[in-house]
Amino acid sequence: MSIRALKGFKDILPDEVGIWQRVEATARDIFHRFGFAEIKVPILEKTELFARSIGEATDIVEKEMYTFTDRNGESVTMRPEGTAAVLRAFIEHSLHAKLPVQKLYTVGPMFRHERPQKGRLRQFHQLSCEVLGSDLPRLDAEVIAMAWLLINELGITVSLEINSLGCPACRPLFKETLVKFLDERAGSLCEDCERRRHTNPLRVLDCKSAHCQEQYVDAPSILDHLCSGCRDHFGTVKESLAQLAIPFKINSFMVRGLDYYNRTTFELITDALGAQSAVGAGGRYDGLVEQLGGPSLPGIGFAMGMERLVLLLQQQEGQDNGPASDLFIAALGEEAQRIAFPILHGLRTNGLQAGMDIEGRSLKSQMKQAGRANAAYTLILGEEEMTKNIAILRDMSTRAQEEIPLPENLAEWCRGLAAKIKSNQC
């Protein structure tokens, strides 16, 4: 019996990789335009990092983390999200001393032991961005605008929802009001909400149960309990988004699944993935750097799930067939194979993505292989061509063909053919 992948862990096959590469390349381009620098952090971290940052009463820490004791007896965890690991590196390497504001991003796999669903796996991949060192509300709008631009340049349609979660000065009063509201409904909520109303009452507002949502229609709104500072901050965020012509909806019930968020929070929502409606989300976490042992610095960030972005693009565009090849060499017979072999290497040396069949199959089979490789051109070397000392260059999209002489000077010939193919594809 063959061994299969673990439940919730998915292979990304060659015919899918092209669309993943496009998502990541677009993201990197936009992040660099906004002045972000990449940071790579380990997959394994001390468990304490996530317990202190995410919150011990969250579902992630209580039920979803991949945590184990290593051979030294230390509790370690496979990262369930990117922010805490980036901030740990930020603090450990004193990156705050280099610039007044640090803009960092990371790309990679995260791990949560949840029930696998469409667009939600136990190993998933995130684009995660963090800005550390400023609490200006216009910066919040800039971070949201960057996420919005990425979604738009990928060609995905989403809506933007924003909220403010207040700060340590105003949130306790709201929490007290919310707890009273929930106590009046004790015994009529779902099992998760009954537990959360004692441990993390704000999280009940994020419950996906239709029964619970009906009861929360009249729940108190955090926006009615903001202090003047938070109210002014949120007002400037809204005004700045309007300046950038970015449409948004206020969702006063939006809370994040991580305890460290305060003030601005946002989500990018789609209706094309069923229950998994958020393709990106984030917010401000002004006390988190200090909470993890660093200086008192504000921060804001967001993450996007690459699986969901890829699913949306596949639904809109159809299954990706992998990266296109520049040229395929169809060589028939041993002599043709002998001549084609150094040509293939010469074309690759000059920047072409090129391939050939080394098994000497029939021309029909090799042309099918060129089609499967999405080759823009095929160079045909058969017995007749060898007799004439030529090769046939076929444009695979128009089927137009031309004869080109075989090389006398291999290096020069390969440079010329590579330049010709590149110019024709521009």
VENWO-V266221 format. One record per residue. N is the residue number from 0. RES is the residue in one letter. SS is DSSP state (alpha for helix, beta for strand, coil for the rest). PSI is psi in degrees with one decimal (999 if undefined). NEAR is the number of other ideal C-beta (glycine too) atoms within 8 Angstrom. Layout:
BEGIN
n=N res=RES ss=SS psi=PSI near=NEAR
n=N res=RES ss=SS psi=PSI near=NEAR
END
This chain:
BEGIN
n=0 res=M ss=coil psi=130.4 near=2
n=1 res=S ss=coil psi=154.6 near=3
n=2 res=I ss=coil psi=131.0 near=3
n=3 res=R ss=coil psi=161.3 near=3
n=4 res=A ss=coil psi=152.1 near=6
n=5 res=L ss=coil psi=150.7 near=5
n=6 res=K ss=coil psi=129.6 near=6
n=7 res=G ss=coil psi=1.9 near=10
n=8 res=F ss=coil psi=125.8 near=8
n=9 res=K ss=coil psi=135.4 near=8
n=10 res=D ss=coil psi=139.8 near=4
n=11 res=I ss=coil psi=106.6 near=6
n=12 res=L ss=coil psi=162.1 near=6
n=13 res=P ss=alpha psi=-34.7 near=5
n=14 res=D ss=alpha psi=-3.3 near=9
n=15 res=E ss=alpha psi=-21.7 near=12
n=16 res=V ss=alpha psi=-35.7 near=11
n=17 res=G ss=alpha psi=-43.2 near=11
n=18 res=I ss=alpha psi=-33.1 near=12
n=19 res=W ss=alpha psi=-43.6 near=11
n=20 res=Q ss=alpha psi=-37.2 near=9
n=21 res=R ss=alpha psi=-41.9 near=10
n=22 res=V ss=alpha psi=-47.2 near=13
n=23 res=E ss=alpha psi=-39.5 near=11
n=24 res=A ss=alpha psi=-41.1 near=8
n=25 res=T ss=alpha psi=-43.3 near=11
n=26 res=A ss=alpha psi=-47.5 near=13
n=27 res=R ss=alpha psi=-42.3 near=10
n=28 res=D ss=alpha psi=-47.3 near=8
n=29 res=I ss=alpha psi=-42.0 near=12
n=30 res=F ss=alpha psi=-40.4 near=12
n=31 res=H ss=alpha psi=-34.6 near=8
n=32 res=R ss=alpha psi=-32.5 near=6
n=33 res=F ss=coil psi=6.4 near=9
n=34 res=G ss=coil psi=20.5 near=6
n=35 res=F ss=coil psi=147.2 near=10
n=36 res=A ss=beta psi=145.4 near=7
n=37 res=E ss=beta psi=143.2 near=10
n=38 res=I ss=coil psi=138.9 near=9
n=39 res=K ss=coil psi=126.4 near=5
n=40 res=V ss=coil psi=157.6 near=12
n=41 res=P ss=coil psi=156.6 near=6
n=42 res=I ss=coil psi=-36.2 near=7
n=43 res=L ss=beta psi=134.4 near=7
n=44 res=E ss=beta psi=164.9 near=13
n=45 res=K ss=beta psi=137.0 near=8
n=46 res=T ss=alpha psi=-34.7 near=11
n=47 res=E ss=alpha psi=-34.1 near=7
n=48 res=L ss=alpha psi=-45.6 near=13
n=49 res=F ss=alpha psi=-33.1 near=16
n=50 res=A ss=alpha psi=-39.9 near=10
n=51 res=R ss=alpha psi=-33.9 near=7
n=52 res=S ss=alpha psi=-52.2 near=15
n=53 res=I ss=alpha psi=-38.3 near=13
n=54 res=G ss=coil psi=126.6 near=11
n=55 res=E ss=coil psi=-21.5 near=6
n=56 res=A ss=coil psi=6.1 near=8
n=57 res=T ss=coil psi=157.2 near=13
n=58 res=D ss=alpha psi=-35.5 near=9
n=59 res=I ss=alpha psi=-50.6 near=14
n=60 res=V ss=alpha psi=-39.4 near=13
n=61 res=E ss=alpha psi=-37.4 near=8
n=62 res=K ss=alpha psi=-18.1 near=6
n=63 res=E ss=alpha psi=-12.8 near=10
n=64 res=M ss=coil psi=146.0 near=13
n=65 res=Y ss=beta psi=96.7 near=9
n=66 res=T ss=beta psi=138.6 near=8
n=67 res=F ss=beta psi=165.5 near=6
n=68 res=T ss=beta psi=125.9 near=6
n=69 res=D ss=coil psi=-176.8 near=7
n=70 res=R ss=coil psi=-16.1 near=3
n=71 res=N ss=coil psi=3.5 near=4
n=72 res=G ss=coil psi=11.9 near=5
n=73 res=E ss=coil psi=138.7 near=7
n=74 res=S ss=beta psi=120.5 near=9
n=75 res=V ss=beta psi=156.4 near=12
n=76 res=T ss=beta psi=138.5 near=14
n=77 res=M ss=beta psi=126.8 near=10
n=78 res=R ss=coil psi=127.6 near=15
n=79 res=P ss=coil psi=-12.1 near=13
n=80 res=E ss=coil psi=168.2 near=13
n=81 res=G ss=coil psi=-26.4 near=13
n=82 res=T ss=alpha psi=-48.9 near=15
n=83 res=A ss=alpha psi=-41.1 near=15
n=84 res=A ss=alpha psi=-40.4 near=13
n=85 res=V ss=alpha psi=-41.6 near=14
n=86 res=L ss=alpha psi=-35.3 near=16
n=87 res=R ss=alpha psi=-43.7 near=12
n=88 res=A ss=alpha psi=-39.9 near=11
n=89 res=F ss=alpha psi=-44.6 near=15
n=90 res=I ss=alpha psi=-46.9 near=12
n=91 res=E ss=alpha psi=-35.3 near=6
n=92 res=H ss=coil psi=12.7 near=6
n=93 res=S ss=coil psi=45.3 near=7
n=94 res=L ss=alpha psi=-19.0 near=11
n=95 res=H ss=alpha psi=-19.8 near=12
n=96 res=A ss=alpha psi=-12.1 near=4
n=97 res=K ss=coil psi=-38.3 near=6
n=98 res=L ss=coil psi=150.1 near=7
n=99 res=P ss=coil psi=-33.3 near=4
n=100 res=V ss=coil psi=125.3 near=9
n=101 res=Q ss=beta psi=129.9 near=12
n=102 res=K ss=beta psi=115.7 near=11
n=103 res=L ss=beta psi=147.9 near=15
n=104 res=Y ss=beta psi=154.8 near=14
n=105 res=T ss=beta psi=151.8 near=12
n=106 res=V ss=beta psi=130.5 near=11
n=107 res=G ss=beta psi=-178.6 near=10
n=108 res=P ss=beta psi=145.8 near=8
n=109 res=M ss=beta psi=165.7 near=12
n=110 res=F ss=beta psi=124.3 near=13
n=111 res=R ss=coil psi=133.4 near=11
n=112 res=H ss=coil psi=77.3 near=9
n=113 res=E ss=coil psi=174.9 near=8
n=114 res=R ss=coil psi=118.9 near=4
n=115 res=P ss=coil psi=135.8 near=8
n=116 res=Q ss=beta psi=176.5 near=8
n=117 res=K ss=coil psi=119.7 near=7
n=118 res=G ss=coil psi=3.3 near=9
n=119 res=R ss=beta psi=110.7 near=11
n=120 res=L ss=coil psi=169.8 near=9
n=121 res=R ss=coil psi=-31.1 near=12
n=122 res=Q ss=beta psi=118.2 near=10
n=123 res=F ss=beta psi=165.1 near=13
n=124 res=H ss=beta psi=137.4 near=11
n=125 res=Q ss=beta psi=147.1 near=14
n=126 res=L ss=beta psi=117.2 near=12
n=127 res=S ss=beta psi=126.9 near=14
n=128 res=C ss=beta psi=140.0 near=16
n=129 res=E ss=beta psi=137.4 near=15
n=130 res=V ss=beta psi=123.2 near=14
n=131 res=L ss=beta psi=129.5 near=14
n=132 res=G ss=coil psi=-2.3 near=11
n=133 res=S ss=coil psi=140.7 near=8
n=134 res=D ss=coil psi=15.9 near=8
n=135 res=L ss=coil psi=132.1 near=6
n=136 res=P ss=alpha psi=-27.9 near=12
n=137 res=R ss=alpha psi=-29.4 near=9
n=138 res=L ss=alpha psi=-38.1 near=12
n=139 res=D ss=alpha psi=-44.9 near=14
n=140 res=A ss=alpha psi=-36.3 near=15
n=141 res=E ss=alpha psi=-41.5 near=10
n=142 res=V ss=alpha psi=-43.7 near=14
n=143 res=I ss=alpha psi=-40.1 near=15
n=144 res=A ss=alpha psi=-36.0 near=11
n=145 res=M ss=alpha psi=-44.1 near=12
n=146 res=A ss=alpha psi=-40.8 near=15
n=147 res=W ss=alpha psi=-41.7 near=11
n=148 res=L ss=alpha psi=-41.1 near=9
n=149 res=L ss=alpha psi=-47.7 near=13
n=150 res=I ss=alpha psi=-42.1 near=12
n=151 res=N ss=alpha psi=-40.7 near=8
n=152 res=E ss=alpha psi=-24.6 near=8
n=153 res=L ss=alpha psi=-15.8 near=11
n=154 res=G ss=coil psi=23.9 near=6
n=155 res=I ss=coil psi=141.3 near=12
n=156 res=T ss=coil psi=122.6 near=3
n=157 res=V ss=coil psi=169.5 near=10
n=158 res=S ss=beta psi=153.3 near=8
n=159 res=L ss=beta psi=128.0 near=15
n=160 res=E ss=beta psi=137.4 near=12
n=161 res=I ss=beta psi=160.3 near=16
n=162 res=N ss=beta psi=168.9 near=15
n=163 res=S ss=beta psi=134.1 near=14
n=164 res=L ss=coil psi=9.4 near=13
n=165 res=G ss=coil psi=-162.8 near=14
n=166 res=C ss=coil psi=178.0 near=11
n=167 res=P ss=coil psi=-17.4 near=7
n=168 res=A ss=coil psi=-35.7 near=8
n=169 res=C ss=coil psi=-18.5 near=12
n=170 res=R ss=alpha psi=-34.4 near=13
n=171 res=P ss=alpha psi=-39.5 near=7
n=172 res=L ss=alpha psi=-40.8 near=8
n=173 res=F ss=alpha psi=-42.9 near=12
n=174 res=K ss=alpha psi=-41.2 near=10
n=175 res=E ss=alpha psi=-42.7 near=8
n=176 res=T ss=alpha psi=-41.0 near=10
n=177 res=L ss=alpha psi=-41.3 near=14
n=178 res=V ss=alpha psi=-41.3 near=10
n=179 res=K ss=alpha psi=-43.3 near=8
n=180 res=F ss=alpha psi=-42.4 near=10
n=181 res=L ss=alpha psi=-35.9 near=13
n=182 res=D ss=alpha psi=-33.9 near=8
n=183 res=E ss=coil psi=-17.6 near=6
n=184 res=R ss=coil psi=16.3 near=9
n=185 res=A ss=coil psi=136.0 near=9
n=186 res=G ss=coil psi=-12.4 near=5
n=187 res=S ss=coil psi=6.4 near=5
n=188 res=L ss=coil psi=167.1 near=13
n=189 res=C ss=coil psi=166.3 near=9
n=190 res=E ss=alpha psi=-42.3 near=5
n=191 res=D ss=alpha psi=-43.5 near=9
n=192 res=C ss=alpha psi=-35.2 near=13
n=193 res=E ss=alpha psi=-40.1 near=11
n=194 res=R ss=alpha psi=-43.9 near=8
n=195 res=R ss=alpha psi=-28.9 near=12
n=196 res=R ss=alpha psi=-18.2 near=13
n=197 res=H ss=alpha psi=-36.2 near=6
n=198 res=T ss=alpha psi=-35.0 near=7
n=199 res=N ss=coil psi=71.1 near=9
n=200 res=P ss=alpha psi=-30.9 near=12
n=201 res=L ss=alpha psi=-28.7 near=9
n=202 res=R ss=alpha psi=-18.0 near=12
n=203 res=V ss=alpha psi=-29.4 near=14
n=204 res=L ss=alpha psi=-17.6 near=11
n=205 res=D ss=alpha psi=5.0 near=9
n=206 res=C ss=coil psi=137.8 near=14
n=207 res=K ss=coil psi=-2.1 near=5
n=208 res=S ss=coil psi=126.5 near=9
n=209 res=A ss=alpha psi=-37.3 near=5
n=210 res=H ss=alpha psi=-46.5 near=7
n=211 res=C ss=alpha psi=-41.8 near=12
n=212 res=Q ss=alpha psi=-35.0 near=10
n=213 res=E ss=alpha psi=-36.2 near=7
n=214 res=Q ss=alpha psi=-19.1 near=10
n=215 res=Y ss=coil psi=2.4 near=11
n=216 res=V ss=coil psi=-38.3 near=6
n=217 res=D ss=coil psi=16.0 near=3
n=218 res=A ss=coil psi=150.6 near=10
n=219 res=P ss=coil psi=148.7 near=9
n=220 res=S ss=coil psi=134.9 near=8
n=221 res=I ss=alpha psi=-31.6 near=13
n=222 res=L ss=alpha psi=-22.0 near=10
n=223 res=D ss=alpha psi=-4.7 near=6
n=224 res=H ss=alpha psi=9.9 near=12
n=225 res=L ss=coil psi=142.3 near=12
n=226 res=C ss=coil psi=171.0 near=9
n=227 res=S ss=alpha psi=-37.2 near=6
n=228 res=G ss=alpha psi=-45.3 near=8
n=229 res=C ss=alpha psi=-36.4 near=14
n=230 res=R ss=alpha psi=-44.6 near=9
n=231 res=D ss=alpha psi=-40.7 near=8
n=232 res=H ss=alpha psi=-48.9 near=13
n=233 res=F ss=alpha psi=-35.2 near=14
n=234 res=G ss=alpha psi=-40.1 near=8
n=235 res=T ss=alpha psi=-35.9 near=11
n=236 res=V ss=alpha psi=-47.9 near=16
n=237 res=K ss=alpha psi=-43.5 near=11
n=238 res=E ss=alpha psi=-39.9 near=8
n=239 res=S ss=alpha psi=-39.0 near=13
n=240 res=L ss=alpha psi=-38.9 near=14
n=241 res=A ss=alpha psi=-38.6 near=8
n=242 res=Q ss=alpha psi=-35.0 near=7
n=243 res=L ss=coil psi=5.4 near=8
n=244 res=A ss=coil psi=37.2 near=5
n=245 res=I ss=coil psi=113.5 near=11
n=246 res=P ss=coil psi=142.7 near=6
n=247 res=F ss=coil psi=159.6 near=10
n=248 res=K ss=beta psi=138.8 near=8
n=249 res=I ss=beta psi=126.7 near=9
n=250 res=N ss=coil psi=96.1 near=9
n=251 res=S ss=coil psi=-10.5 near=8
n=252 res=F ss=coil psi=-1.9 near=10
n=253 res=M ss=coil psi=120.2 near=13
n=254 res=V ss=coil psi=160.4 near=12
n=255 res=R ss=coil psi=154.8 near=9
n=256 res=G ss=coil psi=3.1 near=8
n=257 res=L ss=coil psi=136.8 near=12
n=258 res=D ss=coil psi=-20.3 near=9
n=259 res=Y ss=coil psi=-5.0 near=12
n=260 res=Y ss=coil psi=145.6 near=12
n=261 res=N ss=beta psi=163.7 near=13
n=262 res=R ss=beta psi=-126.0 near=15
n=263 res=T ss=beta psi=129.4 near=14
n=264 res=T ss=beta psi=153.9 near=16
n=265 res=F ss=beta psi=156.8 near=16
n=266 res=E ss=beta psi=144.1 near=11
n=267 res=L ss=beta psi=118.3 near=15
n=268 res=I ss=beta psi=140.0 near=11
n=269 res=T ss=coil psi=153.6 near=14
n=270 res=D ss=coil psi=13.4 near=5
n=271 res=A ss=coil psi=0.0 near=5
n=272 res=L ss=coil psi=23.2 near=13
n=273 res=G ss=coil psi=-134.7 near=6
n=274 res=A ss=coil psi=-26.5 near=6
n=275 res=Q ss=coil psi=77.5 near=10
n=276 res=S ss=coil psi=-22.2 near=8
n=277 res=A ss=beta psi=124.3 near=10
n=278 res=V ss=beta psi=-13.9 near=14
n=279 res=G ss=beta psi=148.5 near=13
n=280 res=A ss=beta psi=156.7 near=11
n=281 res=G ss=beta psi=-166.0 near=12
n=282 res=G ss=beta psi=-172.9 near=15
n=283 res=R ss=beta psi=144.4 near=13
n=284 res=Y ss=coil psi=68.8 near=12
n=285 res=D ss=coil psi=-23.6 near=10
n=286 res=G ss=coil psi=1.6 near=9
n=287 res=L ss=alpha psi=-38.8 near=13
n=288 res=V ss=alpha psi=-46.2 near=15
n=289 res=E ss=alpha psi=-38.4 near=10
n=290 res=Q ss=alpha psi=-29.6 near=9
n=291 res=L ss=coil psi=10.0 near=13
n=292 res=G ss=coil psi=9.3 near=5
n=293 res=G ss=coil psi=-172.0 near=10
n=294 res=P ss=coil psi=164.6 near=7
n=295 res=S ss=coil psi=91.7 near=4
n=296 res=L ss=coil psi=139.0 near=10
n=297 res=P ss=coil psi=164.1 near=10
n=298 res=G ss=beta psi=159.1 near=14
n=299 res=I ss=beta psi=148.3 near=14
n=300 res=G ss=beta psi=178.4 near=13
n=301 res=F ss=beta psi=165.4 near=14
n=302 res=A ss=beta psi=148.0 near=14
n=303 res=M ss=beta psi=137.1 near=14
n=304 res=G ss=beta psi=118.3 near=13
n=305 res=M ss=alpha psi=-34.7 near=13
n=306 res=E ss=alpha psi=-42.3 near=12
n=307 res=R ss=alpha psi=-38.8 near=14
n=308 res=L ss=alpha psi=-44.0 near=13
n=309 res=V ss=alpha psi=-42.8 near=12
n=310 res=L ss=alpha psi=-43.6 near=11
n=311 res=L ss=alpha psi=-43.3 near=13
n=312 res=L ss=alpha psi=-38.7 near=15
n=313 res=Q ss=alpha psi=-37.2 near=11
n=314 res=Q ss=alpha psi=-35.7 near=7
n=315 res=Q ss=alpha psi=-36.3 near=7
n=316 res=E ss=alpha psi=-10.0 near=7
n=317 res=G ss=coil psi=168.3 near=4
n=318 res=Q ss=coil psi=132.2 near=6
n=319 res=D ss=coil psi=139.8 near=11
n=320 res=N ss=coil psi=16.6 near=6
n=321 res=G ss=coil psi=171.3 near=10
n=322 res=P ss=coil psi=140.6 near=8
n=323 res=A ss=coil psi=146.2 near=8
n=324 res=S ss=beta psi=145.5 near=13
n=325 res=D ss=beta psi=-43.7 near=13
n=326 res=L ss=beta psi=143.4 near=15
n=327 res=F ss=beta psi=134.5 near=15
n=328 res=I ss=beta psi=119.5 near=14
n=329 res=A ss=beta psi=102.2 near=16
n=330 res=A ss=beta psi=124.9 near=13
n=331 res=L ss=coil psi=117.5 near=11
n=332 res=G ss=coil psi=158.7 near=10
n=333 res=E ss=alpha psi=-41.4 near=6
n=334 res=E ss=alpha psi=-41.7 near=7
n=335 res=A ss=alpha psi=-40.6 near=14
n=336 res=Q ss=alpha psi=-40.5 near=11
n=337 res=R ss=alpha psi=-40.5 near=7
n=338 res=I ss=alpha psi=-37.6 near=12
n=339 res=A ss=alpha psi=-29.5 near=13
n=340 res=F ss=alpha psi=-51.0 near=9
n=341 res=P ss=alpha psi=-27.9 near=8
n=342 res=I ss=alpha psi=-45.0 near=14
n=343 res=L ss=alpha psi=-47.9 near=12
n=344 res=H ss=alpha psi=-39.5 near=8
n=345 res=G ss=alpha psi=-39.4 near=12
n=346 res=L ss=alpha psi=-39.7 near=14
n=347 res=R ss=alpha psi=-38.6 near=10
n=348 res=T ss=alpha psi=-30.3 near=7
n=349 res=N ss=coil psi=19.9 near=10
n=350 res=G ss=coil psi=3.8 near=6
n=351 res=L ss=coil psi=146.8 near=11
n=352 res=Q ss=coil psi=105.0 near=9
n=353 res=A ss=beta psi=151.7 near=12
n=354 res=G ss=beta psi=169.7 near=10
n=355 res=M ss=beta psi=160.9 near=11
n=356 res=D ss=coil psi=122.8 near=11
n=357 res=I ss=coil psi=4.2 near=5
n=358 res=E ss=coil psi=-9.4 near=4
n=359 res=G ss=coil psi=36.7 near=9
n=360 res=R ss=coil psi=177.0 near=7
n=361 res=S ss=coil psi=161.0 near=6
n=362 res=L ss=alpha psi=-41.7 near=9
n=363 res=K ss=alpha psi=-45.3 near=6
n=364 res=S ss=alpha psi=-39.9 near=9
n=365 res=Q ss=alpha psi=-34.2 near=14
n=366 res=M ss=alpha psi=-35.4 near=10
n=367 res=K ss=alpha psi=-39.0 near=8
n=368 res=Q ss=alpha psi=-39.6 near=12
n=369 res=A ss=alpha psi=-38.4 near=13
n=370 res=G ss=alpha psi=-42.6 near=9
n=371 res=R ss=alpha psi=-27.7 near=6
n=372 res=A ss=coil psi=0.5 near=9
n=373 res=N ss=coil psi=39.0 near=10
n=374 res=A ss=beta psi=133.9 near=14
n=375 res=A ss=beta psi=-35.4 near=13
n=376 res=Y ss=beta psi=153.6 near=12
n=377 res=T ss=beta psi=133.5 near=13
n=378 res=L ss=beta psi=116.0 near=14
n=379 res=I ss=beta psi=126.3 near=11
n=380 res=L ss=beta psi=100.2 near=14
n=381 res=G ss=coil psi=-175.5 near=11
n=382 res=E ss=alpha psi=-44.6 near=8
n=383 res=E ss=alpha psi=-42.8 near=6
n=384 res=E ss=alpha psi=-40.2 near=12
n=385 res=M ss=alpha psi=-39.1 near=12
n=386 res=T ss=alpha psi=-38.6 near=6
n=387 res=K ss=alpha psi=-3.5 near=7
n=388 res=N ss=coil psi=40.4 near=6
n=389 res=I ss=beta psi=171.7 near=9
n=390 res=A ss=beta psi=156.3 near=10
n=391 res=I ss=beta psi=124.2 near=12
n=392 res=L ss=beta psi=114.5 near=13
n=393 res=R ss=beta psi=128.0 near=11
n=394 res=D ss=beta psi=115.7 near=11
n=395 res=M ss=coil psi=-18.0 near=10
n=396 res=S ss=coil psi=-38.5 near=5
n=397 res=T ss=coil psi=-13.9 near=4
n=398 res=R ss=coil psi=6.9 near=7
n=399 res=A ss=coil psi=142.2 near=6
n=400 res=Q ss=beta psi=150.7 near=8
n=401 res=E ss=beta psi=150.1 near=6
n=402 res=E ss=beta psi=134.9 near=9
n=403 res=I ss=beta psi=139.1 near=9
n=404 res=P ss=beta psi=146.7 near=7
n=405 res=L ss=coil psi=154.6 near=8
n=406 res=P ss=coil psi=140.0 near=9
n=407 res=E ss=coil psi=-43.4 near=5
n=408 res=N ss=coil psi=102.3 near=6
n=409 res=L ss=alpha psi=-47.1 near=9
n=410 res=A ss=alpha psi=-45.9 near=7
n=411 res=E ss=alpha psi=-40.9 near=8
n=412 res=W ss=alpha psi=-42.9 near=12
n=413 res=C ss=alpha psi=-38.9 near=14
n=414 res=R ss=alpha psi=-43.9 near=9
n=415 res=G ss=alpha psi=-45.1 near=8
n=416 res=L ss=alpha psi=-39.6 near=11
n=417 res=A ss=alpha psi=-43.7 near=12
n=418 res=A ss=alpha psi=-39.9 near=9
n=419 res=K ss=alpha psi=-46.8 near=8
n=420 res=I ss=alpha psi=-41.6 near=13
n=421 res=K ss=alpha psi=-42.8 near=11
n=422 res=S ss=alpha psi=-36.2 near=7
n=423 res=N ss=alpha psi=-22.5 near=8
n=424 res=Q ss=alpha psi=-6.1 near=7
n=425 res=C ss=coil psi=999 near=4
END
